[in-house]
């Protein structure tokens, strides 16, 4: 999975439309192998981004959980700590 695609479900505040679109864009980039599509492929590329964005938003809107929402700041700090540990091992 692309490292830039983040979990968007069950956060407080909820994921924004921009975050959902950014994840869709990363997904389509990964599938297509394009960072920026050529003019010839641009329409198909952005059509796919729009379709994946819509599907992802429908998914997020339909999911349910009994777990309390996670705090974005706490989860970001946990991710930074995991990164520090991972990169400390690689350089040691």
Jmol script that loads the backbone (N, CA, C; Angstrom):
load data "model"
ATOM      1  N   UNK A   1       0.846  -1.180   0.000  1.00  0.00           N
ATOM      2  CA  UNK A   1       0.000   0.000   0.000  1.00  0.00           C
ATOM      3  C   UNK A   1       0.884   1.234   0.000  1.00  0.00           C
ATOM      4  N   UNK A   2       0.409   2.262  -0.620  1.00  0.00           N
ATOM      5  CA  UNK A   2       1.135   3.521  -0.676  1.00  0.00           C
ATOM      6  C   UNK A   2       1.228   4.115   0.726  1.00  0.00           C
ATOM      7  N   UNK A   3       2.405   4.526   1.126  1.00  0.00           N
ATOM      8  CA  UNK A   3       2.599   5.041   2.483  1.00  0.00           C
ATOM      9  C   UNK A   3       1.852   6.339   2.743  1.00  0.00           C
ATOM     10  N   UNK A   4       1.524   7.078   1.693  1.00  0.00           N
ATOM     11  CA  UNK A   4       0.852   8.360   1.874  1.00  0.00           C
ATOM     12  C   UNK A   4      -0.649   8.221   2.072  1.00  0.00           C
ATOM     13  N   UNK A   5      -1.190   7.052   1.857  1.00  0.00           N
ATOM     14  CA  UNK A   5      -2.619   6.860   2.071  1.00  0.00           C
ATOM     15  C   UNK A   5      -2.832   6.548   3.544  1.00  0.00           C
ATOM     16  N   UNK A   6      -3.575   7.395   4.209  1.00  0.00           N
ATOM     17  CA  UNK A   6      -3.801   7.274   5.645  1.00  0.00           C
ATOM     18  C   UNK A   6      -5.207   6.777   5.934  1.00  0.00           C
ATOM     19  N   UNK A   7      -5.359   6.135   7.082  1.00  0.00           N
ATOM     20  CA  UNK A   7      -6.680   5.729   7.541  1.00  0.00           C
ATOM     21  C   UNK A   7      -7.513   6.979   7.792  1.00  0.00           C
ATOM     22  N   UNK A   8      -8.739   6.987   7.291  1.00  0.00           N
ATOM     23  CA  UNK A   8      -9.596   8.162   7.423  1.00  0.00           C
ATOM     24  C   UNK A   8     -10.844   7.913   8.260  1.00  0.00           C
ATOM     25  N   UNK A   9     -11.105   6.665   8.593  1.00  0.00           N
ATOM     26  CA  UNK A   9     -12.331   6.331   9.309  1.00  0.00           C
ATOM     27  C   UNK A   9     -12.158   6.464  10.816  1.00  0.00           C
ATOM     28  N   UNK A  10     -13.196   6.931  11.460  1.00  0.00           N
ATOM     29  CA  UNK A  10     -13.339   6.988  12.912  1.00  0.00           C
ATOM     30  C   UNK A  10     -12.353   7.955  13.560  1.00  0.00           C
ATOM     31  N   UNK A  11     -12.253   9.144  12.997  1.00  0.00           N
ATOM     32  CA  UNK A  11     -11.439  10.197  13.586  1.00  0.00           C
ATOM     33  C   UNK A  11     -12.332  11.363  13.969  1.00  0.00           C
ATOM     34  N   UNK A  12     -11.895  12.090  14.971  1.00  0.00           N
ATOM     35  CA  UNK A  12     -12.569  13.304  15.375  1.00  0.00           C
ATOM     36  C   UNK A  12     -11.582  14.437  15.220  1.00  0.00           C
ATOM     37  N   UNK A  13     -11.822  15.413  14.411  1.00  0.00           N
ATOM     38  CA  UNK A  13     -12.968  15.577  13.528  1.00  0.00           C
ATOM     39  C   UNK A  13     -12.882  14.614  12.338  1.00  0.00           C
ATOM     40  N   UNK A  14     -14.022  14.358  11.698  1.00  0.00           N
ATOM     41  CA  UNK A  14     -14.047  13.430  10.559  1.00  0.00           C
ATOM     42  C   UNK A  14     -13.165  13.914   9.411  1.00  0.00           C
ATOM     43  N   UNK A  15     -12.813  12.976   8.549  1.00  0.00           N
ATOM     44  CA  UNK A  15     -11.993  13.304   7.379  1.00  0.00           C
ATOM     45  C   UNK A  15     -12.711  14.332   6.513  1.00  0.00           C
ATOM     46  N   UNK A  16     -11.939  15.249   5.972  1.00  0.00           N
ATOM     47  CA  UNK A  16     -12.504  16.259   5.086  1.00  0.00           C
ATOM     48  C   UNK A  16     -12.568  15.712   3.663  1.00  0.00           C
ATOM     49  N   UNK A  17     -13.315  16.393   2.820  1.00  0.00           N
ATOM     50  CA  UNK A  17     -13.394  16.020   1.407  1.00  0.00           C
ATOM     51  C   UNK A  17     -12.014  16.092   0.757  1.00  0.00           C
ATOM     52  N   UNK A  18     -11.212  17.078   1.155  1.00  0.00           N
ATOM     53  CA  UNK A  18      -9.853  17.206   0.614  1.00  0.00           C
ATOM     54  C   UNK A  18      -8.985  16.007   0.992  1.00  0.00           C
ATOM     55  N   UNK A  19      -9.125  15.510   2.213  1.00  0.00           N
ATOM     56  CA  UNK A  19      -8.353  14.337   2.639  1.00  0.00           C
ATOM     57  C   UNK A  19      -8.774  13.090   1.868  1.00  0.00           C
ATOM     58  N   UNK A  20     -10.068  12.945   1.637  1.00  0.00           N
ATOM     59  CA  UNK A  20     -10.571  11.801   0.881  1.00  0.00           C
ATOM     60  C   UNK A  20     -10.050  11.876  -0.553  1.00  0.00           C
ATOM     61  N   UNK A  21     -10.099  13.052  -1.137  1.00  0.00           N
ATOM     62  CA  UNK A  21      -9.600  13.219  -2.511  1.00  0.00           C
ATOM     63  C   UNK A  21      -8.094  12.976  -2.593  1.00  0.00           C
ATOM     64  N   UNK A  22      -7.340  13.448  -1.606  1.00  0.00           N
ATOM     65  CA  UNK A  22      -5.889  13.231  -1.607  1.00  0.00           C
ATOM     66  C   UNK A  22      -5.572  11.737  -1.548  1.00  0.00           C
ATOM     67  N   UNK A  23      -6.323  10.985  -0.764  1.00  0.00           N
ATOM     68  CA  UNK A  23      -6.124   9.538  -0.709  1.00  0.00           C
ATOM     69  C   UNK A  23      -6.467   8.896  -2.051  1.00  0.00           C
ATOM     70  N   UNK A  24      -7.550   9.348  -2.654  1.00  0.00           N
ATOM     71  CA  UNK A  24      -7.941   8.812  -3.964  1.00  0.00           C
ATOM     72  C   UNK A  24      -6.867   9.111  -5.003  1.00  0.00           C
ATOM     73  N   UNK A  25      -6.335  10.312  -4.969  1.00  0.00           N
ATOM     74  CA  UNK A  25      -5.284  10.692  -5.906  1.00  0.00           C
ATOM     75  C   UNK A  25      -4.053   9.800  -5.727  1.00  0.00           C
ATOM     76  N   UNK A  26      -3.650   9.545  -4.492  1.00  0.00           N
ATOM     77  CA  UNK A  26      -2.507   8.671  -4.242  1.00  0.00           C
ATOM     78  C   UNK A  26      -2.783   7.256  -4.742  1.00  0.00           C
ATOM     79  N   UNK A  27      -3.995   6.785  -4.531  1.00  0.00           N
ATOM     80  CA  UNK A  27      -4.377   5.436  -4.975  1.00  0.00           C
ATOM     81  C   UNK A  27      -4.306   5.328  -6.498  1.00  0.00           C
ATOM     82  N   UNK A  28      -4.867   6.314  -7.193  1.00  0.00           N
ATOM     83  CA  UNK A  28      -4.859   6.288  -8.660  1.00  0.00           C
ATOM     84  C   UNK A  28      -3.430   6.436  -9.186  1.00  0.00           C
ATOM     85  N   UNK A  29      -2.623   7.263  -8.539  1.00  0.00           N
ATOM     86  CA  UNK A  29      -1.217   7.383  -8.936  1.00  0.00           C
ATOM     87  C   UNK A  29      -0.502   6.044  -8.802  1.00  0.00           C
ATOM     88  N   UNK A  30      -0.766   5.355  -7.710  1.00  0.00           N
ATOM     89  CA  UNK A  30      -0.121   4.063  -7.481  1.00  0.00           C
ATOM     90  C   UNK A  30      -0.571   3.050  -8.534  1.00  0.00           C
ATOM     91  N   UNK A  31      -1.865   2.996  -8.799  1.00  0.00           N
ATOM     92  CA  UNK A  31      -2.377   2.046  -9.788  1.00  0.00           C
ATOM     93  C   UNK A  31      -1.868   2.331 -11.191  1.00  0.00           C
ATOM     94  N   UNK A  32      -1.840   3.605 -11.557  1.00  0.00           N
ATOM     95  CA  UNK A  32      -1.493   3.967 -12.926  1.00  0.00           C
ATOM     96  C   UNK A  32       0.011   4.067 -13.154  1.00  0.00           C
ATOM     97  N   UNK A  33       0.747   4.325 -12.090  1.00  0.00           N
ATOM     98  CA  UNK A  33       2.176   4.545 -12.244  1.00  0.00           C
ATOM     99  C   UNK A  33       2.514   5.960 -12.667  1.00  0.00           C
ATOM    100  N   UNK A  34       1.520   6.834 -12.744  1.00  0.00           N
ATOM    101  CA  UNK A  34       1.719   8.233 -13.140  1.00  0.00           C
ATOM    102  C   UNK A  34       1.694   9.136 -11.918  1.00  0.00           C
ATOM    103  N   UNK A  35       2.670  10.025 -11.832  1.00  0.00           N
ATOM    104  CA  UNK A  35       2.572  11.103 -10.854  1.00  0.00           C
ATOM    105  C   UNK A  35       1.727  12.214 -11.457  1.00  0.00           C
ATOM    106  N   UNK A  36       2.039  12.527 -12.707  1.00  0.00           N
ATOM    107  CA  UNK A  36       1.261  13.487 -13.495  1.00  0.00           C
ATOM    108  C   UNK A  36       0.993  12.823 -14.840  1.00  0.00           C
ATOM    109  N   UNK A  37      -0.268  12.626 -15.192  1.00  0.00           N
ATOM    110  CA  UNK A  37      -0.564  11.953 -16.460  1.00  0.00           C
ATOM    111  C   UNK A  37      -0.234  12.836 -17.660  1.00  0.00           C
ATOM    112  N   UNK A  38      -0.009  12.200 -18.770  1.00  0.00           N
ATOM    113  CA  UNK A  38       0.182  12.936 -20.025  1.00  0.00           C
ATOM    114  C   UNK A  38      -1.145  13.575 -20.420  1.00  0.00           C
ATOM    115  N   UNK A  39      -1.089  14.507 -21.367  1.00  0.00           N
ATOM    116  CA  UNK A  39      -2.325  15.145 -21.837  1.00  0.00           C
ATOM    117  C   UNK A  39      -3.299  14.101 -22.352  1.00  0.00           C
ATOM    118  N   UNK A  40      -2.774  13.106 -23.025  1.00  0.00           N
ATOM    119  CA  UNK A  40      -3.631  12.067 -23.608  1.00  0.00           C
ATOM    120  C   UNK A  40      -4.364  11.270 -22.522  1.00  0.00           C
ATOM    121  N   UNK A  41      -3.720  11.076 -21.374  1.00  0.00           N
ATOM    122  CA  UNK A  41      -4.308  10.273 -20.302  1.00  0.00           C
ATOM    123  C   UNK A  41      -4.951  11.100 -19.191  1.00  0.00           C
ATOM    124  N   UNK A  42      -4.856  12.402 -19.294  1.00  0.00           N
ATOM    125  CA  UNK A  42      -5.320  13.272 -18.213  1.00  0.00           C
ATOM    126  C   UNK A  42      -6.807  13.098 -17.896  1.00  0.00           C
ATOM    127  N   UNK A  43      -7.653  13.042 -18.898  1.00  0.00           N
ATOM    128  CA  UNK A  43      -9.100  12.914 -18.664  1.00  0.00           C
ATOM    129  C   UNK A  43      -9.417  11.603 -17.950  1.00  0.00           C
ATOM    130  N   UNK A  44      -8.832  10.506 -18.416  1.00  0.00           N
ATOM    131  CA  UNK A  44      -9.082   9.201 -17.790  1.00  0.00           C
ATOM    132  C   UNK A  44      -8.552   9.172 -16.359  1.00  0.00           C
ATOM    133  N   UNK A  45      -7.379   9.764 -16.154  1.00  0.00           N
ATOM    134  CA  UNK A  45      -6.756   9.805 -14.833  1.00  0.00           C
ATOM    135  C   UNK A  45      -7.648  10.533 -13.834  1.00  0.00           C
ATOM    136  N   UNK A  46      -8.079  11.745 -14.179  1.00  0.00           N
ATOM    137  CA  UNK A  46      -8.891  12.529 -13.251  1.00  0.00           C
ATOM    138  C   UNK A  46     -10.319  12.000 -13.129  1.00  0.00           C
ATOM    139  N   UNK A  47     -10.814  11.341 -14.145  1.00  0.00           N
ATOM    140  CA  UNK A  47     -12.099  10.658 -14.020  1.00  0.00           C
ATOM    141  C   UNK A  47     -11.979   9.566 -12.953  1.00  0.00           C
ATOM    142  N   UNK A  48     -10.887   8.811 -13.005  1.00  0.00           N
ATOM    143  CA  UNK A  48     -10.662   7.757 -12.009  1.00  0.00           C
ATOM    144  C   UNK A  48     -10.526   8.350 -10.612  1.00  0.00           C
ATOM    145  N   UNK A  49      -9.816   9.462 -10.488  1.00  0.00           N
ATOM    146  CA  UNK A  49      -9.675  10.112  -9.176  1.00  0.00           C
ATOM    147  C   UNK A  49     -11.051  10.498  -8.635  1.00  0.00           C
ATOM    148  N   UNK A  50     -11.890  11.072  -9.489  1.00  0.00           N
ATOM    149  CA  UNK A  50     -13.239  11.467  -9.059  1.00  0.00           C
ATOM    150  C   UNK A  50     -14.077  10.261  -8.652  1.00  0.00           C
ATOM    151  N   UNK A  51     -13.985   9.179  -9.414  1.00  0.00           N
ATOM    152  CA  UNK A  51     -14.751   7.970  -9.098  1.00  0.00           C
ATOM    153  C   UNK A  51     -14.279   7.338  -7.790  1.00  0.00           C
ATOM    154  N   UNK A  52     -12.971   7.260  -7.586  1.00  0.00           N
ATOM    155  CA  UNK A  52     -12.428   6.681  -6.354  1.00  0.00           C
ATOM    156  C   UNK A  52     -12.779   7.570  -5.165  1.00  0.00           C
ATOM    157  N   UNK A  53     -12.726   8.886  -5.346  1.00  0.00           N
ATOM    158  CA  UNK A  53     -13.116   9.806  -4.273  1.00  0.00           C
ATOM    159  C   UNK A  53     -14.569   9.559  -3.857  1.00  0.00           C
ATOM    160  N   UNK A  54     -15.450   9.453  -4.826  1.00  0.00           N
ATOM    161  CA  UNK A  54     -16.867   9.225  -4.532  1.00  0.00           C
ATOM    162  C   UNK A  54     -17.069   7.884  -3.832  1.00  0.00           C
ATOM    163  N   UNK A  55     -16.406   6.842  -4.323  1.00  0.00           N
ATOM    164  CA  UNK A  55     -16.544   5.524  -3.700  1.00  0.00           C
ATOM    165  C   UNK A  55     -15.998   5.527  -2.273  1.00  0.00           C
ATOM    166  N   UNK A  56     -14.863   6.182  -2.070  1.00  0.00           N
ATOM    167  CA  UNK A  56     -14.274   6.251  -0.738  1.00  0.00           C
ATOM    168  C   UNK A  56     -15.182   7.020   0.219  1.00  0.00           C
ATOM    169  N   UNK A  57     -15.765   8.110  -0.251  1.00  0.00           N
ATOM    170  CA  UNK A  57     -16.665   8.888   0.608  1.00  0.00           C
ATOM    171  C   UNK A  57     -17.905   8.074   0.977  1.00  0.00           C
ATOM    172  N   UNK A  58     -18.452   7.344   0.001  1.00  0.00           N
ATOM    173  CA  UNK A  58     -19.603   6.476   0.305  1.00  0.00           C
ATOM    174  C   UNK A  58     -19.225   5.427   1.342  1.00  0.00           C
ATOM    175  N   UNK A  59     -18.051   4.854   1.196  1.00  0.00           N
ATOM    176  CA  UNK A  59     -17.594   3.856   2.164  1.00  0.00           C
ATOM    177  C   UNK A  59     -17.489   4.471   3.553  1.00  0.00           C
ATOM    178  N   UNK A  60     -16.798   5.594   3.674  1.00  0.00           N
ATOM    179  CA  UNK A  60     -16.637   6.228   4.983  1.00  0.00           C
ATOM    180  C   UNK A  60     -17.981   6.602   5.600  1.00  0.00           C
ATOM    181  N   UNK A  61     -18.908   7.066   4.765  1.00  0.00           N
ATOM    182  CA  UNK A  61     -20.230   7.456   5.260  1.00  0.00           C
ATOM    183  C   UNK A  61     -21.050   6.259   5.739  1.00  0.00           C
ATOM    184  N   UNK A  62     -20.782   5.083   5.193  1.00  0.00           N
ATOM    185  CA  UNK A  62     -21.598   3.915   5.537  1.00  0.00           C
ATOM    186  C   UNK A  62     -21.007   3.053   6.651  1.00  0.00           C
ATOM    187  N   UNK A  63     -19.745   3.248   6.992  1.00  0.00           N
ATOM    188  CA  UNK A  63     -19.117   2.442   8.036  1.00  0.00           C
ATOM    189  C   UNK A  63     -19.647   2.823   9.413  1.00  0.00           C
ATOM    190  N   UNK A  64     -19.722   1.817  10.275  1.00  0.00           N
ATOM    191  CA  UNK A  64     -20.172   2.029  11.653  1.00  0.00           C
ATOM    192  C   UNK A  64     -19.201   1.349  12.596  1.00  0.00           C
ATOM    193  N   UNK A  65     -19.082   1.900  13.803  1.00  0.00           N
ATOM    194  CA  UNK A  65     -18.238   1.292  14.819  1.00  0.00           C
ATOM    195  C   UNK A  65     -18.751   1.666  16.198  1.00  0.00           C
ATOM    196  N   UNK A  66     -18.441   0.818  17.163  1.00  0.00           N
ATOM    197  CA  UNK A  66     -18.756   1.125  18.557  1.00  0.00           C
ATOM    198  C   UNK A  66     -17.555   1.745  19.258  1.00  0.00           C
ATOM    199  N   UNK A  67     -16.408   1.737  18.597  1.00  0.00           N
ATOM    200  CA  UNK A  67     -15.185   2.288  19.180  1.00  0.00           C
ATOM    201  C   UNK A  67     -15.279   3.812  19.234  1.00  0.00           C
ATOM    202  N   UNK A  68     -14.706   4.391  20.257  1.00  0.00           N
ATOM    203  CA  UNK A  68     -14.713   5.861  20.316  1.00  0.00           C
ATOM    204  C   UNK A  68     -13.827   6.432  19.211  1.00  0.00           C
ATOM    205  N   UNK A  69     -14.161   7.623  18.695  1.00  0.00           N
ATOM    206  CA  UNK A  69     -13.333   8.236  17.660  1.00  0.00           C
ATOM    207  C   UNK A  69     -11.913   8.466  18.159  1.00  0.00           C
ATOM    208  N   UNK A  70     -10.961   8.291  17.250  1.00  0.00           N
ATOM    209  CA  UNK A  70      -9.562   8.517  17.594  1.00  0.00           C
ATOM    210  C   UNK A  70      -9.239   9.998  17.412  1.00  0.00           C
ATOM    211  N   UNK A  71      -8.304  10.456  18.214  1.00  0.00           N
ATOM    212  CA  UNK A  71      -7.860  11.848  18.152  1.00  0.00           C
ATOM    213  C   UNK A  71      -6.718  11.954  17.141  1.00  0.00           C
ATOM    214  N   UNK A  72      -6.840  12.841  16.184  1.00  0.00           N
ATOM    215  CA  UNK A  72      -5.832  12.992  15.124  1.00  0.00           C
ATOM    216  C   UNK A  72      -4.452  13.331  15.683  1.00  0.00           C
ATOM    217  N   UNK A  73      -4.400  14.213  16.671  1.00  0.00           N
ATOM    218  CA  UNK A  73      -3.112  14.624  17.227  1.00  0.00           C
ATOM    219  C   UNK A  73      -2.409  13.464  17.932  1.00  0.00           C
ATOM    220  N   UNK A  74      -3.163  12.690  18.667  1.00  0.00           N
ATOM    221  CA  UNK A  74      -2.581  11.541  19.379  1.00  0.00           C
ATOM    222  C   UNK A  74      -2.081  10.507  18.375  1.00  0.00           C
ATOM    223  N   UNK A  75      -2.871  10.231  17.348  1.00  0.00           N
ATOM    224  CA  UNK A  75      -2.462   9.253  16.336  1.00  0.00           C
ATOM    225  C   UNK A  75      -1.248   9.741  15.547  1.00  0.00           C
ATOM    226  N   UNK A  76      -1.186  11.038  15.278  1.00  0.00           N
ATOM    227  CA  UNK A  76      -0.023  11.597  14.575  1.00  0.00           C
ATOM    228  C   UNK A  76       1.233  11.456  15.425  1.00  0.00           C
ATOM    229  N   UNK A  77       1.119  11.688  16.712  1.00  0.00           N
ATOM    230  CA  UNK A  77       2.275  11.535  17.604  1.00  0.00           C
ATOM    231  C   UNK A  77       2.720  10.075  17.668  1.00  0.00           C
ATOM    232  N   UNK A  78       1.768   9.150  17.717  1.00  0.00           N
ATOM    233  CA  UNK A  78       2.122   7.722  17.701  1.00  0.00           C
ATOM    234  C   UNK A  78       2.877   7.369  16.420  1.00  0.00           C
ATOM    235  N   UNK A  79       2.424   7.908  15.294  1.00  0.00           N
ATOM    236  CA  UNK A  79       3.084   7.635  14.008  1.00  0.00           C
ATOM    237  C   UNK A  79       4.496   8.213  13.996  1.00  0.00           C
ATOM    238  N   UNK A  80       4.664   9.408  14.532  1.00  0.00           N
ATOM    239  CA  UNK A  80       6.006  10.004  14.594  1.00  0.00           C
ATOM    240  C   UNK A  80       6.926   9.154  15.464  1.00  0.00           C
ATOM    241  N   UNK A  81       6.424   8.665  16.574  1.00  0.00           N
ATOM    242  CA  UNK A  81       7.218   7.820  17.473  1.00  0.00           C
ATOM    243  C   UNK A  81       7.612   6.514  16.791  1.00  0.00           C
ATOM    244  N   UNK A  82       6.674   5.908  16.057  1.00  0.00           N
ATOM    245  CA  UNK A  82       7.004   4.692  15.302  1.00  0.00           C
ATOM    246  C   UNK A  82       8.091   4.980  14.284  1.00  0.00           C
ATOM    247  N   UNK A  83       8.001   6.123  13.624  1.00  0.00           N
ATOM    248  CA  UNK A  83       9.006   6.515  12.643  1.00  0.00           C
ATOM    249  C   UNK A  83      10.371   6.712  13.277  1.00  0.00           C
ATOM    250  N   UNK A  84      10.397   7.374  14.434  1.00  0.00           N
ATOM    251  CA  UNK A  84      11.674   7.578  15.127  1.00  0.00           C
ATOM    252  C   UNK A  84      12.312   6.241  15.482  1.00  0.00           C
ATOM    253  N   UNK A  85      11.502   5.316  15.981  1.00  0.00           N
ATOM    254  CA  UNK A  85      12.030   3.991  16.346  1.00  0.00           C
ATOM    255  C   UNK A  85      12.513   3.234  15.104  1.00  0.00           C
ATOM    256  N   UNK A  86      11.741   3.277  14.039  1.00  0.00           N
ATOM    257  CA  UNK A  86      12.095   2.564  12.817  1.00  0.00           C
ATOM    258  C   UNK A  86      13.393   3.095  12.227  1.00  0.00           C
ATOM    259  N   UNK A  87      13.507   4.420  12.130  1.00  0.00           N
ATOM    260  CA  UNK A  87      14.704   4.992  11.523  1.00  0.00           C
ATOM    261  C   UNK A  87      15.897   4.942  12.452  1.00  0.00           C
ATOM    262  N   UNK A  88      15.675   4.904  13.744  1.00  0.00           N
ATOM    263  CA  UNK A  88      16.796   4.757  14.692  1.00  0.00           C
ATOM    264  C   UNK A  88      17.422   3.379  14.530  1.00  0.00           C
ATOM    265  N   UNK A  89      16.606   2.359  14.299  1.00  0.00           N
ATOM    266  CA  UNK A  89      17.116   0.991  14.088  1.00  0.00           C
ATOM    267  C   UNK A  89      17.897   0.901  12.789  1.00  0.00           C
ATOM    268  N   UNK A  90      17.417   1.576  11.742  1.00  0.00           N
ATOM    269  CA  UNK A  90      18.056   1.488  10.438  1.00  0.00           C
ATOM    270  C   UNK A  90      19.422   2.173  10.442  1.00  0.00           C
ATOM    271  N   UNK A  91      19.589   3.212  11.242  1.00  0.00           N
ATOM    272  CA  UNK A  91      20.859   3.917  11.253  1.00  0.00           C
ATOM    273  C   UNK A  91      21.827   3.348  12.281  1.00  0.00           C
ATOM    274  N   UNK A  92      21.330   2.527  13.178  1.00  0.00           N
ATOM    275  CA  UNK A  92      22.191   1.962  14.245  1.00  0.00           C
ATOM    276  C   UNK A  92      23.009   0.792  13.745  1.00  0.00           C
TER     277      UNK A  92
END
end "model"
wireframe off; spacefill off
backbone 0.3
color backbone group
